[in-house]
């Protein structure tokens, strides 16, 4: 990592209870990982030089959809599950190399279901080398009543690199409640 890299980390906690004790939720927690590295070829077109995804992640192939910037790679991060449940752990690791450009988004919002015990974890580590460009613009997280989520985004951006990100959440109560229950 560059010695003068700027680091930004944000942690969001949405918890129904002030304290969480070890517990048994009755289901096997998911520990999903995804990682990829985006590089640029000799013509400056960005491509996935390394890509790995395990359940519940799915990463699409690289798209080049921006006519004004045809070298920009676009990837859609998808989930093949019904959302996040108690004790799920998802880890994402993205690296953008010098001269490469990536727009990373998601297929839709991520639901965080109600939990009577435990919490879900979602961690993203984003690294941009000097001369690299990253847009991390995923859809919002939807927190159901009593959802418990720890979400962390860590960005390391070298001098001369660009990182643009947005992180958002909203609450939803299918029963029509007015106040969020977290």
N, C-alpha and C positions, 0 to 999 in steps of 0.2 A: 504494500500500500504506500502511496506517496506520503512523505513525511509531512507535507503541508496540506494534506487532504482535509476538507471540511466534513464534519460529521454531524448528522442530524438524526436524532432518535425521538420517536414519539410513542408513548404508551397510552393506550385507552383501556380503561377497566370499566366494565359494566357488570356489577355484581348485585345479586338479590339479597345477600346476607353479608354482614361485615366480616365474618370469619368463615373460612372453609376448612373442614377437617377431612382427613383421609376417609375414604368411603368406598363402597361397592355400588356402582350404578346398575349392575345387572347386565351390562353389555360390554363387549370387547371394544376398547377405544381404538380409534384409527390414528395411525402415525404416518401421515402422508408427506412425501417430499417431492419437490420439483426443482430442477436447476437447469439453467442454460447460459451459454456464452454466445454473444453476438459479435461477429467480426465483419470486416469489410474486405471484399475481394479487390483485385487490382484496379477495377473500374470504379471502386467506391460503393458497390452495391452490398448492402448488409445481408448476412445470412447467419443461420444457427450453426456455429462450429461445434457446439456440444449441446446435447439436450437429453434430459432424463426426467421422467414423470412416473410416479406410482400412485395408486389409488389413494384418495379420490380425485387426484389431479389428472387433467388431460390438457395438453398444449397443442394448439393447431399447428399446421405447417406455416411457414413464413409467407405472408402476403406482402405485395408491393402495390398498395392501393392509391397512394397519393400521386396524382399526375404531375403536380408541381414539384414533388420531391420523390422521384422514382427509386432512389437508393434507400429510402426509409423502409425498414422492416416493420411489419405489424404482426403481432402475435396476440391471440386470444387465449387467455387462461380460463379453463373450464373446470367445472366439478361435475362428476358423474354421480354424486350422492345427493341426498335431499337437504343438505345444509350441514351446519355444525351442531354436534351434540356434546353432552358432558364428556370430558376427558379426551376429546379429539385434539390432536396436535398436528398442525399443518405448518410446514417450513418451505419457504421459497427462497432461492438464491439465484440472483440475476447479475451477470457481468456484461458490461458493454465495453468493447475494446476501442483503442484509438482509431478514429476515422469511421467508426460504426455508428448507426443511428437506429433506435428502437422506439416504437410506440407499443406499449404493453397495456392491454385492457382486459376486461372480463366479458363473458357472454351475457351475464345478468347479475343481479344483486345476490349476495350470499345471505341465506337465512341462518340466524342463530336461534335455535329452538329453546323453549323453556327447560329449565333444569332444576330439579329438587335438590341436587347435590353435585359437587364438582364444578368444573368450568372448562371452557374450550380455549385453546391457544392458537393464535395465528401469527406467525413471524415471517417477515420479509427482510432479506438482506440484499440491498441494491448497491452495486459498485460501478462507477463510471470512470474510465481512464481519461487522461488528458486527450482532448480532441474527440471524445465520445459524446453521444447525445442520448438521453433517456427521457421518455414521457411515461410515467407510471400513473395511469388514469383508469382505475378500476371503478366498477359500479358500487353503490353504497352497500353497507352491511345492514341487514334488517334485524333488529333485536326484538324478539318476542317477549312477552311478560316473563319475568324471572330468568331472562337470559344472562349467562355469565360468560364473558369473553375477555381475554387479555389479548390485545392486538398490538404488535410492535412492528414498526418500520424503521430500519436503520439504513441510512444512505451514506456512502463514502464517495465523494466526488472530487477527483483530482483537479488542481488548478487547470483551467482551460477546458474542462469538461462541463457539460450542462445536464442538470437533473431537474425535471419538472414533475411534481407529484401532487395528487389530490387524494385525500382520505376522508370518507364521510360515513355517517351512520344515520339511521332513522329508527323510530320505534313503531311497532305495529301490534295492536291487540285485536285478535280475531273476534273477541267478545264485545268489542266496541267501547272498551274502557277509555276514559279521558286522560288519566295520568299514567305515565310510564311506570312500570312495576319493577324497575331496576334501581 
